[in-house]
Amino acid sequence: MKSTVLPDLYYSGVYQPDRRIDFNGFLWARSGGGVLIDPMSLDESQLAFAQGTGSIDWILLTGFDHLRAAPELAQRFGAQIAAPAGERGRFGEAADKVSHWFEGRDGLPGDLGQVIDVHLLHGGKSEVEAAFVLEPLRAVVFGDLVRSHESGRLRLLPEPKLSDGARALREVAQLPGPFDAVLLGDGDSLFRGAQAALEELTAAAR
């Protein structure tokens, strides 16, 4: 897994040749118990690295489409999976893989609600998508709704996949910053200038 400038924050990506971007998953190896967010499949060296950072207690999902490798990683690490309650219906038979459903930070398991804020975003390709604000890191994690089609610039999902792009922009604009980093499930994350990039993205909604 790759290191970042954020303390104890790592990521792994898998290149998608049809989209020419990476799909990413994140590991926050916090002392209170590690958290994987929207994880991709990990090879043996990545698994060994992740295990070497300490216990991994929870896997947080922004939504159903990022279930990805969560079930097998949960089994490997002895972790539990948490996902937005508003997405439960889309999980279908996979819902039994999720041990905790949340609607906001108060619903996060364990002590995660003390360090992670949850904002439910609408207007994307699903009824609701969670964005996670990792408060000690001054970073926000997006699943599908916000992405980077070109490295260094933020974009929304392509228009055909948006159910309400104007609403999506408004809700992203309302996220409580400022942020140093924007961590993306799809495309290259930003570790510098993140707040300015978000403001450029949401300028039409202000």
C-alpha positions as CSV (number, residue, x, y, z in Angstrom):
1,M,0.0,0.0,0.0
2,K,1.2,3.5,-0.7
3,S,2.0,6.0,2.0
4,T,0.6,9.5,2.0
5,V,1.4,12.8,3.7
6,L,-1.5,12.2,6.0
7,P,-0.5,10.5,9.3
8,D,-1.1,6.7,9.2
9,L,-3.2,7.0,6.0
10,Y,-2.4,4.6,3.1
11,Y,-4.1,3.6,-0.1
12,S,-4.1,1.0,-2.9
13,G,-5.4,1.5,-6.4
14,V,-6.3,-0.7,-9.4
15,Y,-6.0,0.9,-12.8
16,Q,-9.2,0.8,-15.0
17,P,-8.1,1.0,-18.6
18,D,-11.5,1.8,-19.9
19,R,-11.8,4.8,-17.7
20,R,-8.1,5.7,-17.5
21,I,-8.3,6.2,-13.8
22,D,-7.5,4.2,-10.6
23,F,-10.2,2.7,-8.3
24,N,-8.9,3.3,-4.8
25,G,-9.3,2.0,-1.3
26,F,-7.9,3.5,1.9
27,L,-6.5,2.3,5.2
28,W,-6.5,4.6,8.2
29,A,-4.2,2.8,10.7
30,R,-5.3,4.7,13.7
31,S,-4.2,3.7,17.2
32,G,-7.8,3.1,18.3
33,G,-8.2,0.4,15.7
34,G,-7.6,0.5,12.0
35,V,-10.3,1.3,9.5
36,L,-10.5,0.3,5.8
37,I,-12.6,2.5,3.6
38,D,-14.0,1.1,0.3
39,P,-11.1,-1.4,0.0
40,M,-9.9,-2.9,-3.2
41,S,-8.5,-6.4,-3.4
42,L,-5.1,-6.6,-1.8
43,D,-2.2,-8.9,-2.8
44,E,-0.2,-10.8,-0.3
45,S,2.4,-8.1,0.2
46,Q,-0.3,-5.5,0.8
47,L,-2.2,-7.8,3.2
48,A,1.0,-8.3,5.1
49,F,1.7,-4.6,5.3
50,A,-1.9,-3.8,6.4
51,Q,-1.7,-6.5,9.1
52,G,1.7,-5.0,10.3
53,T,0.0,-1.7,11.0
54,G,-2.0,-3.2,13.9
55,S,-5.6,-4.4,14.2
56,I,-8.1,-3.6,11.6
57,D,-11.5,-3.5,13.3
58,W,-13.9,-1.9,10.8
59,I,-14.5,-1.6,7.1
60,L,-16.5,1.5,6.2
61,L,-18.4,1.6,2.9
62,T,-19.6,4.8,1.1
63,G,-22.3,2.7,-0.6
64,F,-23.2,-0.7,-2.2
65,D,-21.1,-0.1,-5.4
66,H,-18.0,0.0,-3.2
67,L,-18.6,-3.4,-1.5
68,R,-15.7,-4.6,-3.7
69,A,-13.3,-6.8,-1.6
70,A,-14.9,-5.9,1.8
71,P,-16.3,-9.4,2.6
72,E,-13.1,-11.3,2.0
73,L,-11.0,-8.6,3.8
74,A,-13.4,-8.6,6.7
75,Q,-12.8,-12.4,7.1
76,R,-9.0,-12.0,6.7
77,F,-8.7,-9.3,9.3
78,G,-11.5,-10.3,11.6
79,A,-13.1,-6.9,10.9
80,Q,-16.8,-5.9,10.6
81,I,-18.4,-4.0,7.8
82,A,-20.5,-0.9,8.2
83,A,-22.5,0.8,5.5
84,P,-25.2,3.5,5.0
85,A,-28.7,2.4,6.1
86,G,-30.2,4.1,3.0
87,E,-28.3,1.7,0.8
88,R,-29.5,-1.5,2.5
89,G,-32.0,-2.4,-0.1
90,R,-29.4,-2.3,-2.9
91,F,-27.2,-4.9,-1.1
92,G,-29.8,-7.6,-1.6
93,E,-28.4,-11.0,-0.4
94,A,-25.1,-9.3,0.3
95,A,-26.7,-7.4,3.2
96,D,-25.9,-10.3,5.5
97,K,-22.2,-9.4,5.0
98,V,-22.8,-6.0,6.8
99,S,-22.9,-6.0,10.5
100,H,-23.7,-2.4,11.1
101,W,-25.9,0.2,9.3
102,F,-25.5,3.9,10.0
103,E,-27.4,7.1,9.2
104,G,-24.9,9.6,10.6
105,R,-21.9,9.9,12.8
106,D,-23.9,9.0,15.9
107,G,-24.6,5.7,14.2
108,L,-21.0,4.8,13.6
109,P,-19.8,1.8,15.6
110,G,-17.4,1.9,18.5
111,D,-15.6,5.2,18.9
112,L,-15.5,6.0,15.2
113,G,-18.1,8.7,15.6
114,Q,-15.7,10.7,17.8
115,V,-13.2,11.1,14.8
116,I,-15.3,10.6,11.7
117,D,-18.2,12.7,10.6
118,V,-20.7,11.3,8.1
119,H,-22.6,13.3,5.4
120,L,-25.2,11.6,3.3
121,L,-25.1,12.9,-0.3
122,H,-27.9,12.7,-2.9
123,G,-28.1,13.2,-6.6
124,G,-25.7,10.5,-7.7
125,K,-26.4,7.1,-9.2
126,S,-27.7,5.7,-5.9
127,E,-30.4,7.0,-3.5
128,V,-27.7,8.0,-1.0
129,E,-23.9,7.9,-0.7
130,A,-21.9,8.5,2.4
131,A,-19.0,11.0,2.5
132,F,-16.6,10.5,5.5
133,V,-14.9,13.5,7.1
134,L,-11.7,12.2,8.8
135,E,-11.5,15.1,11.2
136,P,-8.0,14.6,12.7
137,L,-6.7,14.4,9.1
138,R,-8.7,17.3,7.7
139,A,-9.7,15.0,4.9
140,V,-12.9,14.0,3.2
141,V,-13.5,10.7,1.5
142,F,-15.8,10.4,-1.5
143,G,-17.0,7.1,-3.1
144,D,-18.6,7.7,-6.5
145,L,-20.1,11.1,-6.6
146,V,-16.9,13.2,-6.6
147,R,-14.0,11.8,-8.7
148,S,-11.1,13.0,-10.8
149,H,-11.2,12.4,-14.5
150,E,-7.9,14.3,-14.9
151,S,-5.3,14.3,-12.2
152,G,-5.4,17.5,-10.2
153,R,-9.1,18.4,-10.9
154,L,-12.3,17.3,-9.2
155,R,-15.4,16.4,-11.2
156,L,-18.8,14.9,-10.5
157,L,-20.0,11.6,-11.9
158,P,-20.7,11.9,-15.6
159,E,-24.1,13.5,-16.3
160,P,-25.9,10.4,-17.5
161,K,-25.2,8.7,-14.1
162,L,-26.4,11.7,-12.0
163,S,-30.0,11.7,-10.8
164,D,-29.8,15.4,-9.7
165,G,-26.5,17.1,-10.3
166,A,-27.6,20.5,-8.9
167,R,-28.5,18.9,-5.6
168,A,-25.3,16.9,-5.5
169,L,-23.2,20.1,-6.0
170,R,-25.2,21.9,-3.2
171,E,-24.6,19.1,-0.7
172,V,-20.9,18.8,-1.5
173,A,-20.6,22.6,-1.1
174,Q,-22.2,22.3,2.3
175,L,-19.5,19.9,3.7
176,P,-17.8,21.5,6.7
177,G,-14.2,22.3,5.8
178,P,-11.7,23.5,5.3
179,F,-10.0,20.3,4.0
180,D,-6.4,19.6,3.3
181,A,-7.1,16.4,1.4
182,V,-9.8,15.0,-0.8
183,L,-9.6,11.2,-0.9
184,L,-11.3,9.6,-4.0
185,G,-12.6,6.2,-4.6
186,D,-12.3,6.9,-8.4
187,G,-9.3,8.9,-9.7
188,D,-6.4,10.6,-8.1
189,S,-6.8,12.0,-4.6
190,L,-5.7,15.5,-3.7
191,F,-3.3,16.0,-0.8
192,R,-2.7,19.7,-1.4
193,G,-5.0,22.5,-2.4
194,A,-8.1,20.3,-1.7
195,Q,-10.3,23.1,-0.4
196,A,-9.7,25.3,-3.5
197,A,-10.4,22.4,-5.8
198,L,-13.7,21.7,-4.0
199,E,-14.7,25.3,-4.2
200,E,-13.9,25.3,-7.9
201,L,-16.1,22.2,-8.4
202,T,-19.0,23.7,-6.4
203,A,-18.8,27.3,-7.6
204,A,-22.0,27.0,-9.5
205,A,-23.9,25.9,-6.4
206,R,-22.8,28.9,-4.3
